[in-house]
Amino acid sequence: MEKGKIIKTSISLLIEVLLVILGIYGIYLNFGGSGFMGNGSMMLYFTIQSNITIILITFIFFILKIFELIIKKDLIKNYLRLIKYVFTVAITITFLVFFVLLAPTLDTSYLLSMNNLTVHFLVPLLALIDFFTFDNEIKFNKWNPLLGLIFPLLYLGFVFICIASNISFNGQLVPYFFLDYETLTWFNITEKGIGVFYYIIILLIFVILLCYLFYGIIYLINKVKNKYFKKENN
């Protein structure tokens, strides 16, 4: 393994171990129940589920990269990068949806707490840095960016299974206000807001655009890298 790749992998390992530590710490803090998720039902929220999955895939990459340094052989295949992409999209959704839709409805004390900052800001930020800086060798075709839809669609199904099973979200019918069909209705547009159906469509369009934004950034990064290395070789 060339020296430059060893240095790059070592920096990636530092970021990944920091992500894992902060992620575990953030989940631990949220067991205290001081945030809007509560400790009894926190595992039912997209935030916690996306944090857990990004922690797990990051830890797997951390172990594989250590073995790569030892045996000097590439172990991370493209399917693993695609899995990490799916979970990175999910944690990015956690960041964006929280700060765009949810943060304005919450107390400043919670927004500035480590309960919030770890799971909604620091972990997503580290995940994005790690993915685009150190895992950008992922190979996409024009369709597999849509794999990023898997996590939010599964979560949507999970929410409605919970509702059908009378499982509450910290005492509430739904985990997030934009899914509250009892208040917003499904298809109506009232003084309380647009119907849940419209929120779901808007969010799905947003996630599709986010997936192809990831695709575009990776494409540009690799294009610049290839151009740079071509000049170096000349």
Sequence and secondary structure as in RCSB ss.txt:
>XXXX:A:sequence
MEKGKIIKTSISLLIEVLLVILGIYGIYLNFGGSGFMGNGSMMLYFTIQSNITIILITFIFFILKIFELIIKKDL
IKNYLRLIKYVFTVAITITFLVFFVLLAPTLDTSYLLSMNNLTVHFLVPLLALIDFFTFDNEIKFNKWNPLLGLI
FPLLYLGFVFICIASNISFNGQLVPYFFLDYETLTWFNITEKGIGVFYYIIILLIFVILLCYLFYGIIYLINKVK
NKYFKKENN
>XXXX:A:secstr
  HHHHHHHHHHHHHHHHHHHHHHHHHHHHTT  STT SSSGGGSHHHHHHHHHHHHHHHHHHHHHHHHHHTS  
  HHHHHHHHHHHHHHHHHHHHIIIIIGGGS HHHHTSHHHHIIIIIHHHHHHHHHHHHSTT    SSGGGGGGH
HHHHHHHHHHHHHHTT  BTTBSSSSGGG HHHH SS EETTEE HHHHHHHHHHHHHHHHHHHHHHHHHHHHHH
HHHHHHHH 
